[in-house]
Amino acid sequence: MENGYFVGWGTLALINAGLAQGKNRSGLNWFLLSLLLGPVATLFLVLSSKLDAE
């Protein structure tokens, strides 16, 4: 069961890297940040587009 946790965390990091590249941000930096922060990094990434639009 513990391996599933690591696979999910890594998948989330890859998704965040793709989202970041779509927003013209560094995919590698966001991948590494996501490995450390996980869902919190996703929240920052999603909210960053709304903050940039203002």
Sequence and secondary structure as in RCSB ss.txt:
>XXXX:A:sequence
MENGYFVGWGTLALINAGLAQGKNRSGLNWFLLSLLLGPVATLFLVLSSKLDAE
>XXXX:A:secstr
 HHHHHHHHHHHHHHHHHHHHHTTS HHHHHHHHHHHTHHHHHHHHHHHHHHH 
